[in-house]
Amino acid sequence: MSTVHDAGLQAVARVRGVRERDSRQGLTTAIAEHAAVESGVRTLEQQLDAQPAFLAGTSVTYLADRTHALAVGQALVVRREDLRVSASVMAAATSHWRSDRSRLEAVSMLLARRAEQRRAERARTEAAQLDDAAAQGWLRRRTLTEEVRA
């Protein structure tokens, strides 16, 4: 690709490339954060599942176990909401990245198409020049042949 011909489009491609890279990094961060929140939800669910049933003991022990279970349950509700939010952030990041990637690909395809058009035009020009040179050579040979016959 020639920078002389498409300098403006090259600049657009660079900007779109930076945007695509930034949105890809944002997506990577959103995926990592979502995975961390998922892990936290699983941990709290395991803690809640591992909570032993109260079989015997004092009222203080019962109250402590119940308070702990309620606290884990409330933390689990909050983390599940965080999971929902992180999933929507991840979906938005995915959408932004796909949009930026699509725009970058469009500019890249346009640059490639323009470069191909320039190559085709150069090939046509070269073919015309070669055809002219061949025609001149043929005319010279014909002229020389006619002069020799005469």
Number of C-alpha atoms within 10 A of each C-alpha: 14 11 10 8 13 14 12 11 15 18 12 16 20 14 13 21 19 14 18 21 15 15 21 19 14 18 21 15 14 21 19 14 17 21 15 14 21 19 14 18 21 15 13 20 16 11 15 17 10 10 14 10 9 12 6 8 8 9 9 9 12 15 12 12 16 15 12 14 18 13 13 17 16 13 16 20 14 13 19 18 14 17 21 15 14 21 19 14 18 21 15 14 21 19 14 19 21 15 14 21 18 14 18 21 15 14 18 18 12 14 19 13 13 16 16 13 12 15 12 12 12 12 12 12 12 12 12 12 12 12 12 12 12 12 12 12 12 12 12 12 12 12 12 12 11 10 9 8 7 6
